[in-house]
Amino acid sequence: MDDPCIKILLSSQIPYPGGTADLNNETPRTYIIHMDKSAMPAAFWSHHDWYMSTLSSLSSPDGFSPLHLYTYNHVMDGFSAVLSQAHHDQLHELPGHLATYPETMGHLRTTRAPTFLGLKKHSGLWPAGGFGEDMIIGVLDSGIWPESESFIDEGLPPVPKRWRGACETGTEFNASYCNRKLIGARSFSKGMQQEKQNISKTYDYDSPRDFLGHGSHTSSIAAGSSAVGAEYFGYAKGKAIGMAPKARIAMYKVLFFDESYDAAATDVLAGLDQAIEDGVDVLSLSLGFFETPFDENPIAIGAFAALKKGIFVSCSAGNNGPHAYTILNGAPWITTVGAGTIDREFAAHVMLGDGELTVTGKSVYPENLFVSDVPIYFGHGNRTKELCEIYSLDPEEVAGKYIFCDFDSSGQTNAYAQIDEMDTAGAAGAIFSSSEGPFFRPTDFFKPFVLVNPKYGDLVKHYIINSKNATVSIRFQTTLLGTKPAPQVAYFSSRGPDRTSPWILKPDILAPGVDILAAWVPNRGFAPIDDDDYLLTDYALESGTSMSCPHAAGIATLLKAAHRDWSSAAIRSAMMTTAEVFDNANGRIIDMTTGVAGTPLDFGAGHINPNKAMDPGLVYDIEIQDYINYLCGLNYTSKQIRTITGMRQFNCDSATLDLNYPSFIILLNNTNTTGTTFQRELTNVAEGSSVYRAVVRAPSGMKAVVQPATITFAGKYSKAKFQLTVEIDVGVGSIPESDYFGNYGFLSWYEVNGKHQVTSPIVSAFAP
């Protein structure tokens, strides 16, 4: 997962509620106020003046005066302010008031990845997109460490003239830290300071500077400059480089520490508002709020405003997997990114005895350590000792020895208890038997440890049990490349369907998000090697959909640079319809939790393939009105739609839940059978005329018919419509070990006498 400091945040999302808050509390609170700007009296020069006048007109019987925080110009029409209950009640009665929502908190959610993704210097998307040159990526996160080698500007041309942003001065940060790579750095903490009263001076900076490391990590993944010799204590040695290495970075710090790392909705809206004003091309948000109706979600609202300006928005899917219905950032105008592994593992070579058994396990122990002929202990015959359960180990038996622990049998819940027990007992190190990889980061255990697959673990146990003087030798700091199978869906990656909008398949795409090497902050200890001794690092290995999100953002930047006329929907479509559903062992992408093939509810359309996305042939494009039609289909009120879209003039004459999306999902609502017909329109983005034929691959229990089965395009930008009729009968007893997944297949359009293949998943799932 991400940095241990934020682990608890990842499983405790807090809603951005519209009507669930206790409004009878007399303590002043922060609110987000949506206004009808057409109702502004002619006497005011600007909406900001009108809002300030509105606040000053409120009477304050309790002696507390309203406090203005932000005026929003792009993400919404309105402002945020601290109000008493009396102010709140008065505001609701004033002309021009639309809606008020209380403040809430949102939370956080590459030396090998470019090679794994097929990015090459002289061919494919990298040169076609100019490595992202002249493009600007806005990142909303925990700040940035500007001195990192990943943010040097060597070889970059001047800052684009269209850029309207700035670099702020604050704690340990001034404008001189910006350059031609880091062209903007701002922080937004007014909402957080009202909510928590202060920003930690020990564990954060009240400025764009990053203390946590998360923002530096995500920024360098998206657009980091080439950093030769990057490594994590001997692991993953190589050249760290971002997806769009010549793109510019603008940091909007919205995450601050005060007992935990949080982001206030008011600050997130302000950051998005400023990013739109500054002129970014792409937005990357590795954070999320609890899924609520879209009019109550600040990211959904801000992303729609960005959409209207042609800004592509990539968001993390969340780290609450492998459970169903855990997707975050599920709005259809957001590209929602799940996390997968890459073909690299960090290992330790383990030799038992004088070579009686040799196995390779997983480890990221940060020292160049060679363990030679150290006694190894296994509590055979005592199950609590075999599991290394707390209070089970006798220091006289294990002190100075390596312990073999049957971790796989005891499960994740006992992991930390086992670690504490080995520390207390004085063990020199440990070998765990585990099938699902390291549930804990290297910062959780300062003793050397190795994780071995249970099939090898049984052999290790057999050796120890049958040896009078069992010993172990271990060599750490080994990096294995080309490992198979990869990618796999990370166990933590949130799964679909989306609770708020289950009629759109989410996640959209899978991207690298496990053990990703990227820039870090060298201001604090990261890797422990003793009780009170921590090593510093400039680059760190981190896992999470927080890491997969900027991969997609960087690739979208390249696509946008290569195809300036493509909409955000066209870019997402190109990513999805060219994605890979097979791994490097030629099998279906595996869910690492189960060890068997995953489904589109795990990996969306598949794993992103940048070079194929550059030339998709056809795209499923979506207009603003299409999204409005979808909101109408969700039965949103006019006020809700206006809150989301910022548009006063619209109609719901064409309300539908059938959006022109590059995937298809059929909901089973308390039944095992259903049927529906989807309407779609494809746009040719390739040069010249073409003909495509439909091929459906459907499992038993799914029947799918395409009409027409052949479509023709007269030239570039010409369009063709088709319909897909799907009938589902999963049958009693045939549901594959799931109470939410039915079955899935694929629709592919093959270009006749051409190279293009346009593929979309077809999924049936049980409604939340």
C-alpha positions, -999 to 999 in steps of 0.1 A, spaced: 0 0 0 10 37 1 31 52 29 23 36 63 14 70 77 -18 70 56 -28 33 58 -58 40 80 -71 67 57 -73 43 27 -101 23 43 -120 51 60 -134 74 33 -156 102 46 -186 114 26 -192 148 11 -229 148 23 -258 169 11 -283 162 38 -268 139 64 -249 164 85 -261 176 119 -271 212 110 -284 218 145 -248 220 159 -243 257 169 -205 255 163 -196 275 132 -189 251 103 -173 254 68 -198 252 39 -196 251 1 -223 274 -13 -236 271 -48 -251 303 -63 -271 312 -93 -248 338 -109 -275 350 -133 -293 364 -102 -264 388 -94 -278 423 -91 -265 447 -118 -249 469 -91 -220 445 -86 -189 445 -108 -180 408 -101 -195 377 -86 -168 378 -59 -181 412 -48 -216 399 -48 -206 369 -27 -188 392 -2 -217 415 0 -240 386 6 -219 374 35 -217 408 50 -255 411 49 -260 382 72 -268 391 108 -247 376 135 -268 373 167 -242 350 182 -214 375 176 -196 353 151 -191 370 117 -190 349 85 -155 341 72 -150 339 34 -125 312 23 -126 308 -15 -145 322 -45 -148 296 -73 -148 307 -109 -146 275 -129 -155 244 -109 -188 259 -98 -206 292 -93 -202 301 -57 -179 302 -27 -170 286 5 -172 302 40 -174 295 77 -209 301 89 -229 297 121 -262 280 120 -280 314 120 -259 324 89 -267 291 72 -305 295 77 -304 331 65 -284 322 34 -310 297 23 -336 324 21 -316 348 0 -322 352 -38 -296 334 -59 -289 307 -34 -289 272 -50 -275 247 -26 -252 244 5 -230 214 14 -210 211 46 -172 205 45 -157 171 46 -124 153 41 -110 133 12 -80 110 15 -50 97 -3 -55 68 -21 97 41 -124 127 24 -137 108 -5 -152 72 7 -159 81 25 -192 98 -6 -206 70 -28 -194 45 -5 -212 65 -6 -244 75 30 -245 106 35 -267 128 65 -275 127 62 -313 93 47 -321 58 46 -308 39 70 -286 69 87 -270 83 104 -301 48 107 -316 37 127 -285 70 146 -283 76 130 -249 48 154 -237 67 186 -246 46 218 -242 19 199 -223 11 208 -187 0 182 -160 -17 195 -129 -13 173 -99 -35 176 -67 -16 159 -39 6 164 -8 31 188 -24 64 184 -42 101 182 -33 115 205 -60 152 196 -55 146 160 -67 165 150 -98 132 140 -113 122 177 -115 153 192 -131 146 211 -163 178 204 -183 170 204 -221 135 218 -217 124 248 -238 109 279 -222 76 277 -203 46 277 -227 34 313 -231 -2 302 -225 7 293 -189 -10 315 -164 1 298 -132 26 308 -105 49 295 -77 40 306 -42 62 313 -13 57 295 20 74 274 47 107 261 32 95 271 -3 99 301 -26 93 309 -62 129 303 -71 124 265 -67 103 265 -98 119 260 -132 110 249 -167 99 215 -154 81 225 -122 63 256 -136 36 260 -109 33 253 -72 5 264 -50 -11 252 -17 -47 254 -5 -52 249 32 -79 274 43 -105 247 46 -82 224 64 -71 250 89 -108 258 97 -115 222 101 -84 212 122 -72 247 132 -36 241 123 -12 225 99 14 203 116 48 221 119 65 188 127 51 165 100 42 189 72 50 223 56 23 250 52 35 255 16 38 236 -16 67 216 -2 61 179 2 67 163 36 49 130 31 65 120 -2 33 110 -19 30 141 -42 66 139 -53 61 103 -61 30 107 -82 43 138 -100 75 120 -111 55 90 -123 34 113 -145 62 136 -159 95 131 -141 127 140 -159 152 113 -166 171 104 -134 200 81 -141 211 58 -113 179 59 -94 174 30 -69 159 19 -36 188 7 -16 202 -15 -43 168 -26 -57 153 -14 -90 186 2 -102 183 21 -134 170 53 -150 138 66 -134 117 85 -160 81 97 -161 54 87 -186 56 121 -203 92 132 -194 91 165 -213 57 176 -199 56 204 -173 43 198 -138 21 221 -117 16 211 -81 -16 220 -62 -11 209 -27 -44 201 -10 -33 173 14 -20 184 48 -12 166 80 -28 171 114 -30 136 130 -37 122 95 -32 133 59 -65 148 47 -79 170 20 -108 194 27 -134 195 0 -132 233 -1 -94 231 -7 -98 205 -34 -124 226 -52 -100 256 -49 -71 236 -63 -92 224 -92 -105 259 -98 -70 273 -99 -56 245 -121 -83 253 -147 -76 290 -145 -38 284 -149 -43 264 -181 -33 228 -174 -40 202 -201 -43 171 -178 -52 166 -142 -40 137 -120 -58 132 -86 -46 103 -65 -72 109 -38 -108 103 -33 -140 110 -14 -166 85 -4 -189 77 -34 -220 99 -31 -244 114 -57 -222 134 -81 -236 167 -70 -222 160 -35 -187 150 -47 -162 178 -51 -140 158 -75 -169 149 -97 -180 186 -98 -145 199 -105 -138 172 -131 -169 182 -150 -157 218 -151 -124 205 -164 -141 184 -190 -158 215 -204 -124 231 -208 -110 201 -226 -89 190 -197 -84 152 -193 -89 140 -157 -73 108 -143 -82 96 -108 -73 66 -86 -99 39 -83 -92 34 -46 -74 9 -25 -103 -9 -9 -101 -41 -29 -105 -70 -34 -141 -63 -23 -169 -55 -48 -186 -21 -51 -155 -3 -36 -147 19 -66 -141 56 -60 -141 84 -85 -167 66 -107 -182 95 -126 -182 87 -163 -164 119 -172 -134 108 -151 -109 81 -162 -108 57 -132 -76 37 -129 -70 4 -111 -36 -10 -101 -16 -39 -116 18 -54 -112 47 -51 -136 72 -78 -147 97 -71 -119 101 -85 -84 126 -78 -56 141 -109 -43 164 -127 -19 182 -160 -26 178 -184 2 200 -215 6 192 -241 33 221 -260 48 250 -268 25 227 -265 -6 202 -291 3 175 -266 -8 177 -233 -27 147 -210 -32 140 -175 -43 118 -153 -21 106 -117 -21 123 -91 0 131 -54 0 154 -54 30 174 -22 25 209 -33 34 234 -52 13 234 -81 37 247 -116 33 235 -140 59 258 -171 62 249 -203 80 227 -188 106 206 -213 126 169 -214 116 140 -222 139 106 -236 132 82 -244 161 72 -278 147 45 -296 166 32 -265 184 7 -247 161 9 -213 179 47 -214 175 44 -225 139 23 -194 133 46 -172 154 15 -160 173 20 -134 200 35 -147 233 43 -180 217 80 -178 211 106 -185 237 136 -161 235 159 -188 247 149 -209 217 149 -182 190 173 -154 200 199 -148 173 182 -173 149 161 -169 118 125 -180 123 104 -198 97 68 -186 102 38 -202 85 23 -168 78 1 -180 49 -20 -202 72 -26 -174 98 -36 -146 73 -29 -109 71 -47 -101 104 -19 -116 124 10 -102 104 18 -73 128 14 -95 159 38 -120 144 64 -92 137 61 -79 172 65 -114 186 97 -120 166 111 -86 177 103 -93 213 119 -127 212 151 -114 197 150 -132 164 177 -122 139 153 -123 109 124 -143 94 112 -163 65 75 -162 59 54 -186 39 30 -163 20 11 -167 -13 -1 -131 -18 31 -111 -15 41 -86 12 10 -72 29 33 -49 48 58 -24 35 95 -26 44 90 1 70 70 -23 91 98 -47 102 134 -36 107 148 -72 108 158 -89 75 129 -110 62 120 -130 31 86 -141 18 85 -175 0 56 -191 -19 39 -218 1 49 -245 -24 85 -237 -14 75 -231 22 65 -267 26 100 -277 13 116 -253 38 96 -268 66 105 -303 55 142 -294 56 141 -279 90 121 -307 105 145 -333 92 177 -316 100 195 -317 133 213 -284 128 193 -265 103 209 -234 89 201 -207 63 222 -184 41 205 -154 24 217 -129 -2 195 -98 -4 192 -69 -29 183 -89 -60 160 -74 -88 144 -99 -111 131 -86 -145 108 -103 -170 89 -122 -143 56 -139 -153 27 -137 -152 24 -99 -154 4 -78 -151 -18 -91 -123 -46 -71 -106 -33 -59 -73 -52 -73 -43 -59 -38 -29 -72 -23 -62 -108 -13 -57 -134 -34 -77 -166 -25 -96 -194 -21 -100 -196 15 -89 -223 20 -62 -233 55 -74 -233 48 -111 -234 10 -118 -246 14 -154 -210 24 -163 -183 -2 -160 -156 9 -136 -126 8 -133 -119 20 -168 -83 7 -171 -55 -10 -153 -20 6 -150 12 -1 -131 6 4 -94 27 -21 -74 62 -14 -61 68 16 -84 101 34 -80 97 72 -81 109 104 -64 107 107 -27 115 132 1 149 129 18 138 149 48 129 120 70 138 84 77 120 59 55 136 24 57 142 11 93 172 -11 100 171 -9 138 147 2 165 157 38 161 178 39 130 161 48 97 177 52 63 170 82 40 162 78 3 157 100 -27 136 73 -45 111 50 -29 90 19 -38 53 26 -33 21 7 -42 -15 18 -46 -39 31 -72 -22 64 -63 6 52 -84 -15 38 -113 -34 71 -117 -4 92 -127 7 65 -152 -26 70 -170 -24 108 -167 11 108 -183 0 85 -211 -31 107 -217 -7 137 -219 13 119 -247 -20 110 -265 -32 146 -262 1 159 -276 -1 135 -305 -38 142 -312 -46 178 -303 -81 174 -317 -91 145 -295 -116 150 -267 -110 136 -232 -136 109 -241 -117 100 -273 -85 97 -253 -101 74 -228 -117 53 -255 -84 49 -273 -68 36 -240 -97 13 -233 -103 -3 -267 -66 -11 -272 -60 -24 -237 -45 -58 -231 -65 -85 -214 -38 -111 -216 -6 -112 -196 30 -119 -207 24 -156 -202 -4 -154 -227 -31 -161 -201 -60 -139 -190 -49 -112 -165 -49 -128 -131 -64 -115 -99 -35 -119 -74 -60 -124 -46 -75 -156 -60 -47 -166 -83 -71 -172 -112 -82 -151 -141 -98 -118 -132 -128 -101 -147 -135 -66 -162 -149 -57 -127 -113 -61 -116 -93 -48 -146 -119 -27 -166 -111 -29 -203 -77 -43 -195 -41 -31 -190 -31 1 -207 -10 -2 -239 3 33 -248 16 25 -283 -16 8 -294 -37 37 -279 -19 61 -302 -36 45 -332 -70 30 -321 -87 33 -355 -121 41 -340 -132 58 -308 -164 61 -288 -167 99 -284 -190 116 -258 -204 151 -259 -214 173 -229 -250 168 -237 -245 130 -236 -234 133 -200 -264 155 -192 -287 129 -208 -271 103 -185 -276 125 -154 -312 129 -164 -314 91 -167 -302 88 -131 -332 109 -122 -312 138 -110 -331 170 -103 -325 202 -123 -308 217 -93 -285 186 -90 -276 187 -127 -269 224 -125 -247 219 -95 -227 193 -113 -224 209 -147 -226 246 -139 -250 250 -168 -283 268 -165 -297 259 -199 -303 221 -206 -331 197 -211 -338 161 -203 -357 152 -234 -332 125 -243 -327 110 -208 -309 77 -209 -286 54 -189 -270 42 -221 -240 64 -225 -218 61 -256 -191 44 -235 -164 20 -247 -177 -8 -224 -210 -25 -217 -224 -36 -184 -258 -53 -178 -272 -53 -142 -290 -83 -128 -315 -69 -103 -326 -98 -81 -327 -121 -111 -304 -144 -130 -318 -134 -164 -321 -101 -181 -317 -85 -215 -310 -51 -229 -300 -33 -261 -272 -8 -262 -269 20 -288 -234 31 -298 -217 54 -323 -181 50 -335 -159 77 -350 -131 70 -374 -99 87 -363 -77 70 -388 -68 84 -423 -90 73 -452 -120 51 -456 -125 18 -439 -148 -12 -432 -151 -30 -399 -168 -63 -390 -180 -72 -355 -169 -104 -337 -185 -113 -303 -169 -137 -279 -195 -146 -254 -195 -174 -227 -224 -197 -220 -252 -178 -204 -246 -147 -226 -260 -141 -260 -249 -110 -279 -260 -98 -313 -246 -68 -332 -266 -49 -358 -253 -41 -383 -224 -65 -382 -205 -45 -407 -200 -8 -406 -184 15 -432 -165 48 -428 -161 72 -457 -131 89 -442 -115 104 -411 -140 117 -386 -169 99 -403 -193 81 -379 -213 49 -379 -240 37 -354 -248 2 -343 -267 -16 -316 -257 -45 -293 -285 -67 -279 -274 -88 -250 -293 -115 -232 -281 -130 -199 -290 -162 -181 -264 -170 -155 -286 -198 -142 -290 -210 -106 -258 -225 -93 -236 -213 -121 -225 -180 -106 -187 -183 -103 -180 -179 -65 -194 -144 -65 -225 -126 -53 -218 -96 -76 -203 -110 -109 -223 -128 -135 -203 -134 -167 -184 -115 -193 -174 -115 -230 -160 -91 -256 -172 -72 -286 -144 -65 -312 -145 -46 -344 -119 -58 -369 -109 -36 -397 -113 -55 -430 -79 -56 -448 -65 -34 -421 -46 -35 -388 -71 -20 -363 -90 -39 -337 -114 -21 -314 -124 -42 -284 -149 -36 -255 -158 -58 -225 -194 -69 -220 -201 -77 -184 -231 -88 -164 -231 -80 -127 -255 -80 -98 -268 -46 -87 -254 -33 -54 
